[in-house]
Amino acid sequence: MTTTLNMVKTGKYANERFIGVRHVQCLLCFFCLSLAYAWRVNLSMALVAMTGSDAPSSNATAGNNETNSNASLEDMFFFTETQKSYMLSSFFWGYIVTQVPGGYVAQRYGAKMLLLSGLLACAMLTLLSPMAVQYGGWQALCIVRFVQGLTQGAVHPATHSLLSKWAPAHERGTLATICYSGSQFGSIAMLALSGVIADSALGWPGIFYLGGAAGFVWMILWYAFASSTPEENRLISAGELKYIKESRTQGTIQSAETLAPTPWAQIFTSKPFLSLTVVHCTHMWGFWTLLTQIPSYLKYIYGQEIKTNALLSSLPYVVMMVMSFFFVWLSKVLANQKSLSLSFNRKFFNSIGHWIPMCSLIALGYLPRENFYTAVTLLTLTVGISAATYLGFQVNHIDLSPNYAGTLMGITNGAANVMSALAPLAVGWIVTDPENVNDWRMVFFLAAFFYFIGNLLFVIFGRTNIQKWDSPNSPVLDVEAAVPLKSKN
């Protein structure tokens, strides 16, 4: 490993270390996650357009959105806050079901076809969403969203599985940031454009139609250029393939044929893994509370119309995307301090990504209504700073177990998305009057509490060395000792 790193520094792999096929894979994953998140957040924006002023229209009654025989897709609907919370959360109840199976399949059989089939099905369901709500009401849309969740369950585990095969150890943080920053890009695109689309001739159904159509463009590119492992890719150069294989943690990456059965008992009794699961859960509560509720919060508390609302709602994710690459740069600066360990690096960035948002959420709860721009600033800070977690817990699965990274991500992301499903439901229960700032204050305080507890446990129990159960038949390699910090951020 040390020899390989020296070759990188001295330029033997100069051509391979910058732009290569591995970056193409990450770019494709970037757009994969962009689509996945755009399809998740589209409903939170579409609901604002669909419900208008939230007063019953001539074709709707409270709690029932059945329309008359002459109704069109552009008609307004009236949903209660509880019904909205069911629609927003139904995606996650399906999403959690396929997390662990998705991670296992990706680890054993590869990520390429798994992601292709999942996004194909999700794109088709996105196109059918307007028809579902027109003819089946909010209940039918809940079913469609549930099935969409099933189709997306493997996205994160498969991406982690792909990264564990394609990412050299010292590029792991950077390549993971490229992939996962796609989630911000998708949120930005949907939040910023949904108001414009809803005001166009397409109306609110266009939010679903244009988003679904974009998925088919990605599928063509993914099928043509993606592969589950570097060894399977027909476009990769011999030099880059050798660079990736020699730069990965030696002696730990095993092929599907030689990979031992998943060590379930050891995984679920591992303190580092359990702390990783908790911090992932608490992170997702806070993140998805904001992602699904920012449009409603800005509308009811500050009276913003949808076009302005959509643009302002996208601002935090623009900042998050920019900050994610700033933190990559900062991690490289800190990596030059050889006295700082990889464990410190992970926990330092995770603390930034959780405890600063915790403070801003508490402050947000006490803002008076007239301080609109201050509220936007705090929301932007809360979401944007959380990008630091890309260099914290979000790559810790690969630190702990390169061989079972996809499975680990499936477990933690599955558990975390139980919280994602509960978060909008909790908002529906807490916010009985959406114009009451005290109700929203309780929402923010609860999210801040989760941020504090999750990161505290990660700081105490989190680890970065490869666990013994990753390669039970091979000598355990202490990555932190074998690879300098500046080679793994």
Secondary structure as GFF3:
##gff-version 3
##sequence-region A 1 489
A	DSSP	alpha_helix	2	10	.	.	.	ID=ss1
A	DSSP	alpha_helix	21	51	.	.	.	ID=ss2
A	DSSP	alpha_helix	81	95	.	.	.	ID=ss3
A	DSSP	alpha_helix	99	109	.	.	.	ID=ss4
A	DSSP	alpha_helix	112	152	.	.	.	ID=ss5
A	DSSP	alpha_helix	155	166	.	.	.	ID=ss6
A	DSSP	three_ten_helix	169	171	.	.	.	ID=ss7
A	DSSP	alpha_helix	172	180	.	.	.	ID=ss8
A	DSSP	alpha_helix	182	199	.	.	.	ID=ss9
A	DSSP	alpha_helix	205	225	.	.	.	ID=ss10
A	DSSP	three_ten_helix	230	232	.	.	.	ID=ss11
A	DSSP	alpha_helix	238	247	.	.	.	ID=ss12
A	DSSP	alpha_helix	264	268	.	.	.	ID=ss13
A	DSSP	alpha_helix	271	302	.	.	.	ID=ss14
A	DSSP	alpha_helix	306	335	.	.	.	ID=ss15
A	DSSP	alpha_helix	342	364	.	.	.	ID=ss16
A	DSSP	alpha_helix	372	385	.	.	.	ID=ss17
A	DSSP	three_ten_helix	386	391	.	.	.	ID=ss18
A	DSSP	three_ten_helix	393	395	.	.	.	ID=ss19
A	DSSP	alpha_helix	396	400	.	.	.	ID=ss20
A	DSSP	alpha_helix	405	430	.	.	.	ID=ss21
A	DSSP	alpha_helix	437	461	.	.	.	ID=ss22
A	DSSP	three_ten_helix	468	470	.	.	.	ID=ss23
A	DSSP	alpha_helix	479	482	.	.	.	ID=ss24
A	DSSP	three_ten_helix	485	487	.	.	.	ID=ss25
###
